Amino acid sequence: MSMNFRIGNGYDVHRLADGIPLWLGGIQIPHSKGCVAHSDGDVLIHALCDALLGAANLRDIGHHFPDNDNTYKNIDSKILLNRTVEILAQNSYQIGNVDAVLCLQQPKVKDFIPKMQSCLAEVMRVSTDQVSIKATTAEKLGFVGREEGVEAHAVALIYKT
């Protein structure tokens, strides 16, 4: 029996501003700045949603959860990820694995990665060894390096059930 494997990639970016909670990978990270967004601004989850939807050729996060719809105003991005997994299941896809990179200058998030992995694995209904998260800085270059924003890149492998 051959399996129909598919890959997708996702990217998201948000501006940072003072006094907003910083949500990354489904958890709140202590920091003085957070992401300006229609939802909670979790760039990691948004990139994952796009990677998963793209792998299934089901458009993107903005198509399914538009930022001009007040239903999604300040929504917890874990809800969007859960709905994305449901959309995949409705189309007979399961997640093989995901791999993501967070790009931000501050704060350092390496100590939060295991908690992010656990949180995301639970939402996606996979094991933690199927969720890879890495973090890097921008070496003080560009908008990320100036701490004006944060970005995330993700790839996903899915397969037809």
Secondary structure, DSSP 8 states (H G I E B T S, - for coil): ----EEEEEEEEEEEEEETS-EEETTEEE--SEEE-SSS---HHHHHHHHHHHHHTT---HHHHS-TT-GGGTT--HHHHHHHHHHHHHHTTEEEEEEEEEEE-SSS--GGGHHHHHHHHHHHHTS-GGGEEEEEE--TT-HHHHTTSEEEEEEEEEEEE-
